[in-house]
Amino acid sequence: MKKKLSLVLLASMLLMLLAGCGTQDESASQPAQENDSESMYIDVSPVVEVAKISDEAVALADAPQPVQSGNLKPTAPGTQAKKSDQATIDYSNAKDGYIMITSSSASGKRLKVQVTAKTTYTYDLKADTWTTFPLSDGNGKYQVTVFENIESDRYATVLSESFDVTLANEFGPFLYPNQYVDYGVAKNTVAKAAELTSGETDTLKKVQKVYDFVVSHITYDSQKAATVKSGYLPVLDTTLAEGKGICFDYAALMTGMLRSQDIPCKLVVGYAGQAYHAWVSVYTEESGWVDGAIFFDGTSWQRMDPTFISSSKNSAAIQQYVGDGSNYTTKYLY
């Protein structure tokens, strides 16, 4: 009887935590937020190729040595680029794990980007500014396409380019700032990370200090979760200043802090049970990629999902849930 009551209690707590953090998964092959509609991307050239895609939901052995990031700043030098009157795709620094794209706002229409290798990543693109996108699938052939909305859920190709990528270091995509983890413009976040880790040389201890801060400083914003719309992007300094946020904010803030301290970190988006969610994975020389961590107690790692632990006040039931890797399914890495 006690076991049944515990299971009921755990289920109730998870339902409360997941409310607003993600939407119900109705199809394993589709993102979670628009399963009833399909966005059509078409090429306006005589040969029309059609792809089906939905807006993304809001979330939310010997190892190589990580590169030292210092203060990494993405650049678009134009040495390898594809241009049109409407957009530019600069892949000059693809070996470092990122590309940059800009597009004109002349039409005033909504813009999107697809980055495809093993996985297709879809992003919104803000006009008239350079935006950084990670090459999360590592080495291989990439197809990058810029789209412009023509009506409803139909988009026309503005510019497309294919290129091969051989990373100079496998950690590049997870050290540079990008659209979702833009610590390059978050001076207060970077300063706080430096303050928290000051004098500390042990990577594991740096991770623990940043993690402990995020979990204790940020509270879950249920109102924001209930009203957030597709296209939402975390703003790290805003999350830090307000001390609250949704799954995406927790994970992005921690990821940005760790990257600014030369620690490779992935912002992971996928499913926690049936909900679309975001968490983090970090790399240390001692442990390699730690995909199933919540905190380091000096002996072992537990699941590193800042949102659940913070909003549940570190309850034993939630620690048991997040510690079970089978409850998490990775979909995207940023």
C-alpha positions as a printed Julia matrix, in Angstrom:
334×3 Matrix{Float64}:
  0.0    0.0     0.0
  2.85   2.43    0.88
  4.45   1.76   -2.52
  1.18   2.57   -4.32
  0.76   5.8    -2.33
  4.34   6.82   -3.17
  3.73   6.25   -6.86
  0.52   8.29   -6.74
  2.32  11.12   -4.93
  5.19  11.1    -7.44
  2.8   11.15  -10.37
  0.89  14.1    -8.86
  4.09  16.08   -8.27
  5.31  15.48  -11.81
  2.02  16.62  -13.31
  2.29  19.89  -11.39
  5.91  20.42  -12.41
  5.39  19.62  -16.05
  2.34  21.84  -16.44
  3.35  24.62  -18.79
  6.86  23.25  -19.21
  5.92  21.33  -22.33
  3.02  19.94  -24.3
  1.75  16.41  -24.69
  3.51  14.27  -27.29
  1.07  12.9   -29.83
  3.63  11.77  -32.38
  7.17  10.58  -31.81
  8.25  12.04  -35.14
  6.83  15.56  -34.68
  7.78  18.42  -32.32
  5.3   18.79  -29.52
  3.53  22.03  -30.09
  1.77  21.99  -33.44
  0.81  18.41  -34.18
 -2.4   19.47  -35.9
 -0.74  21.68  -38.49
  2.12  21.31  -40.93
  4.34  24.15  -42.16
  5.06  23.85  -45.86
  8.42  25.04  -47.14
  8.59  25.47  -50.91
 11.22  26.57  -53.38
 10.02  29.33  -55.68
 12.19  28.03  -58.53
 10.51  26.02  -61.31
 11.51  22.76  -59.59
  9.52  22.75  -56.35
 10.68  20.64  -53.42
  8.29  20.42  -50.49
  9.25  19.61  -46.9
  6.96  19.27  -43.89
  7.96  20.97  -40.66
  6.44  22.49  -37.53
  7.55  25.31  -35.28
  9.6   24.08  -32.35
  8.05  23.95  -28.91
  9.54  26.13  -26.18
 11.55  24.31  -23.67
 12.7   24.06  -22.74
 38.13   5.56  -23.24
 40.74   8.34  -23.98
 38.92  11.58  -24.43
 40.08  14.63  -26.39
 41.06  17.73  -24.48
 38.48  20.53  -24.5
 39.48  23.76  -26.18
 40.01  26.79  -24.01
 37.24  29.2   -24.86
 38.35  32.28  -22.94
 35.96  34.85  -24.36
 34.79  33.26  -27.6
 33.13  35.63  -30.06
 31.53  34.33  -33.28
 32.56  36.19  -36.43
 31.41  36.31  -40.05
 34.54  37.16  -42.11
 32.96  36.16  -45.41
 35.8   33.9   -46.59
 33.29  31.1   -47.17
 29.78  32.38  -47.74
 26.71  32.13  -49.94
 24.91  35.4   -50.67
 21.77  36.66  -52.34
 20.0   40.01  -52.35
 17.96  38.83  -49.36
 20.35  36.84  -47.14
 23.91  35.71  -46.41
 25.0   32.35  -45.0
 28.57  32.63  -43.65
 30.18  29.26  -42.9
 33.78  30.53  -42.73
 34.07  29.19  -39.17
 32.27  25.89  -39.65
 35.39  24.09  -38.36
 34.78  25.82  -35.02
 31.24  24.45  -34.84
 29.05  27.35  -35.9
 27.7   29.38  -38.82
 26.28  32.9   -38.95
 23.32  34.14  -41.0
 21.8   37.53  -41.72
 18.81  38.54  -43.83
 17.2   41.74  -45.0
 13.92  42.92  -43.49
 12.79  44.59  -46.72
  9.69  42.43  -47.0
  8.87  42.52  -43.29
  7.89  38.83  -43.46
  8.75  36.12  -40.96
 12.05  34.33  -41.6
 13.18  30.84  -40.67
 16.39  28.81  -40.94
 16.88  25.08  -41.27
 20.24  23.47  -40.43
 20.3   19.84  -41.49
 22.87  17.06  -41.09
 21.78  13.98  -39.12
 18.96  16.03  -37.59
 16.97  18.97  -38.94
 17.07  22.02  -36.67
 14.57  24.81  -37.34
 15.06  28.34  -36.03
 13.4   31.72  -36.3
 15.68  34.37  -37.83
 15.66  38.01  -36.81
 16.25  40.32  -39.76
 19.08  42.82  -40.14
 21.4   41.24  -37.59
 23.94  38.42  -37.6
 22.71  35.33  -35.76
 24.86  32.37  -34.7
 23.71  28.77  -35.11
 25.59  25.69  -33.83
 26.6   22.73  -35.97
 25.35  20.33  -33.32
 25.72  17.12  -35.36
 29.51  17.44  -35.55
 31.42  16.29  -38.62
 29.58  15.65  -41.87
 27.66  17.3   -44.7
 25.29  20.14  -43.81
 22.46  21.79  -45.72
 21.51  25.28  -44.53
 18.43  27.04  -45.9
 16.86  30.43  -45.22
 13.08  30.67  -45.72
 10.62  33.56  -45.98
  6.95  33.27  -45.11
  4.67  33.77  -48.11
  1.3   32.96  -46.53
 -0.07  31.04  -43.58
  2.28  28.08  -43.0
  3.93  28.23  -46.45
  7.53  29.37  -46.78
  9.66  30.01  -49.87
 13.38  29.39  -50.13
 15.43  32.6   -49.99
 18.91  31.04  -49.98
 20.43  27.59  -49.56
 23.95  26.2   -49.28
 25.6   22.81  -48.68
 29.07  22.27  -47.25
 31.2   19.65  -45.51
 32.31  20.13  -41.91
 35.37  18.75  -40.16
 35.55  20.2   -36.7
 38.9   21.42  -35.39
 37.66  20.27  -31.97
 34.5   18.33  -31.16
 33.59  20.75  -28.36
 33.32  23.83  -30.58
 29.51  23.71  -31.02
 29.1   23.55  -27.25
 31.49  26.33  -26.23
 30.59  29.26  -28.51
 27.6   31.53  -27.88
 24.64  30.86  -30.17
 21.03  31.97  -30.61
 19.76  29.91  -27.67
 22.78  30.34  -25.36
 23.91  33.88  -26.09
 26.3   34.51  -23.22
 28.31  36.75  -25.54
 25.9   39.62  -24.79
 25.23  38.58  -21.17
 27.96  40.39  -19.25
 26.25  40.01  -15.88
 25.83  36.26  -16.36
 29.49  35.89  -17.32
 30.55  38.01  -14.33
 28.44  35.93  -11.93
 29.95  32.7   -13.28
 33.44  34.14  -12.77
 32.52  35.19   -9.23
 31.09  31.77   -8.33
 34.14  29.9    -9.63
 36.81  32.37   -8.55
 39.96  30.6    -7.36
 38.57  27.19   -8.27
 40.57  24.98  -10.64
 38.64  21.72  -10.32
 36.12  21.46  -13.17
 33.71  19.31  -11.16
 33.64  21.86   -8.36
 33.01  24.67  -10.85
 30.06  22.74  -12.25
 28.69  22.12   -8.77
 28.97  25.79   -7.74
 27.21  27.02  -10.88
 24.57  24.33  -10.57
 23.91  25.08   -6.89
 23.51  28.77   -7.69
 21.06  28.26  -10.54
 18.93  25.82   -8.55
 18.76  28.06   -5.47
 18.52  31.42   -7.27
 15.95  30.71  -10.02
 12.32  29.85   -9.29
  9.89  28.36  -11.8
  7.65  30.94  -13.51
  4.3   29.2   -13.96
  2.63  32.28  -15.43
  5.31  32.64  -18.08
  5.07  28.92  -18.87
  1.34  29.26  -19.46
  1.69  32.19  -21.88
  5.02  31.65  -23.67
  4.79  31.42  -27.46
  6.76  29.68  -30.19
  9.93  31.55  -31.07
 10.76  32.43  -27.47
 14.48  32.88  -26.83
 16.11  32.91  -23.37
 17.82  36.15  -22.37
 20.42  35.13  -19.8
 20.89  38.44  -18.0
 17.11  38.87  -17.72
 16.71  35.44  -16.13
 19.57  36.22  -13.76
 18.11  39.61  -12.77
 14.51  38.42  -12.36
 15.44  35.21  -10.56
 12.74  33.22  -12.33
 12.09  31.45  -15.6
 10.87  28.37  -17.44
 12.78  25.17  -18.31
 14.48  26.81  -21.26
 15.7   29.7   -19.09
 17.15  27.43  -16.38
 19.06  25.3   -18.86
 20.26  28.22  -21.01
 21.5   30.18  -17.98
 23.5   27.25  -16.63
 24.84  26.37  -20.07
 25.97  29.95  -20.69
 27.66  30.2   -17.3
 29.6   26.98  -17.8
 30.64  27.78  -21.38
 31.96  31.14  -20.22
 34.21  29.16  -17.86
 35.65  27.0   -20.67
 33.46  24.03  -19.76
 31.77  22.37  -22.77
 28.04  22.22  -22.11
 25.05  21.13  -24.18
 21.62  22.66  -23.83
 19.47  19.56  -24.37
 15.86  19.74  -25.56
 13.62  16.69  -25.6
 11.01  14.91  -23.54
 10.75  14.38  -19.79
  8.04  11.75  -19.78
  5.44  13.22  -22.17
  6.43  16.89  -21.74
  8.73  18.94  -23.96
 11.54  19.98  -21.67
 15.11  21.33  -21.47
 18.09  20.23  -19.39
 21.91  20.2   -19.63
 24.85  17.88  -20.25
 28.41  18.85  -19.31
 31.88  17.61  -20.22
 34.73  17.14  -17.77
 38.13  15.58  -18.35
 37.49  13.33  -15.36
 34.09  12.02  -16.43
 33.71  12.74  -20.16
 30.2   13.81  -21.2
 27.97  13.64  -18.14
 24.54  13.09  -19.66
 22.75  11.96  -16.51
 23.62  14.43  -13.79
 21.75  16.57  -11.29
 24.45  17.17   -8.7
 27.81  15.78   -7.69
 27.9   14.54   -4.1
 31.6   13.7    -4.07
 31.0   10.13   -5.17
 28.43   9.98   -7.95
 26.4   12.15  -10.32
 22.62  12.47  -10.35
 20.43  13.84  -13.18
 21.34  17.46  -14.01
 17.91  18.97  -14.6
 17.86  22.33  -12.78
 14.14  22.99  -13.3
 12.7   19.95  -11.55
 15.08  20.04   -8.6
 14.54  23.74   -7.91
 10.76  23.77   -8.27
 10.34  20.61   -6.18
 12.52  21.88   -3.32
 14.9   18.96   -3.84
 12.29  16.39   -2.81
 13.41  12.75   -2.64
 10.62  11.68   -5.01
 11.7   14.14   -7.73
 15.38  13.25   -7.31
 14.42   9.62   -7.88
 12.51  10.58  -11.05
 15.21  12.78  -12.59
 17.85  10.24  -11.62
 16.21   7.71  -13.91
 17.59   8.36  -17.41
 14.78   6.37  -19.0
 12.42   9.27  -18.25
 14.39  11.54  -20.62
 14.55  11.4   -24.42
 16.97  13.73  -26.23
 15.66  15.4   -29.39
 17.95  18.4   -30.02
 21.32  19.7   -28.8
 22.15  23.4   -28.81
